[in-house]
Amino acid sequence: QVQLVESGGGLVQPGGSLRLSCAASGTTIGIYVMGWYRQAPGKQRELVASITSGGQTNYADSVKGRFTISRDSAVNTVSLQMNSLKPEDTAVYYCKVVSNYRATYWGQGTQVTVSS
């Protein structure tokens, strides 16, 4: 069973920055994809960014140029550097991991609020 522990959410003013981190433990299989999703009130959960074991990244159009995803496969962590934050980035952010056996795991979520 894979456990995901997220950290780094909080309240920030528009234009500010936050860094989210997610550490995965409990797997000996290896992880294929690590990523971040978000869900705002009344909206569906959506992909923010993902990164494969080969380093291929994918970003939502709304965050391109502002957010950067990175991964340390040696310790199974994924981070999301969020710059130039906007009020519309306010959401609960979830870490998602897909193992090499294509099993999917979700973190508990961390709140990001962008407000003056």
DADA-V687766 format. One line per field, one symbol per residue. phi: phi as a letter, one per 30 degrees, with the letter a starting at -180 (. if undefined). A space follows every 50 residues. Layout:
phi->???
This chain:
phi->.cccbcajdlcbdejdbbbcbbccbjccdjcdbbabbbbceibddbdcab bdddjdcbbdedceiccbcbbcddbhbbbbdcchdbedddadccdbbcdd cidcbbddjbdcbcac
